[in-house]
Amino acid sequence: MLLQKDFNPALNTVTAYGEHHLEINRVRFETAVCFGPEGPVRNVELQTAADIDATFLKSLVGLDAAPRDPLAFLDDAPAALPEGAPEVLLIGTGTRQIFLSPEVTRPLLQLGIGVETMTTQAAARTYNILMSEERRVLALLLPGDPRA
């Protein structure tokens, strides 16, 4: 399905999707990908939403590279967010919506980063809307359930 007829080549836009593929900036992907409005579209080694864990999500948004304040626990201060951290992470789980467990999403939610799971088609449409509103959004999209 053609999602976006016109697009700004300076911004990553989901231009089409099908049951087992995505197009970002008119480039076809058949694997899981992660991207924001600017920067590269990265292939991600995921087959299903069940492969997603808290460590993976923290790495995805750059928390593994964020400097840690060794005394932050004294003030109950949250860890510092890396520069350019998203305000929301959209996770497209394929052709079916699959919710992640609270243990997986809690580290991001505690830092104020929203995590939303939905079908990949819904996530693609939502990403395009948020990106066009100049929101700090990050998308992790699985193209479809390989067993479907």
Steps between C-alpha positions, in 0.01 A plus 500: 500500500633841404510704818669825405494630142724799563780508751783721613825318413670672795270312742442128533144430393314171471390515137329158470449169673376152428442189706871407511685815397540873566614786283681789660587782262395263219765243600360154570582317826399143582666491842435685824621860489548785743503868403409850599421802285870562434798270473544152364238229474659213693431131442425329830557133579147417619264235372204554734391731781591220743867577424468849654630545855577798725872496418423512129260796539746695716770446240262602221438845651865549597474448874795263499718793388353758739737624771403385847508720807635273775328712766159528331352241735539748787246736343281228351579674173428308181790411275594770250349459156741505210484802273234450236321225692150437366191609687320193367605160365251340261532124468328333207467134591405366157155404380370454857529735796713343772537676832839501671520413868534784753849377589610565141358851470547624859858638458389731218172598662681597821708743297197657339535327163162373385487150354208406276450160336263448209486321168776605265255663260351711782849586628608609150202734467546634855874554440431708187252718688731559799800559273305758298417677829876521570472272805803304624378156398689176447345208313587133535305317232481127436369444146266209580468174682734263312274212601186664357 
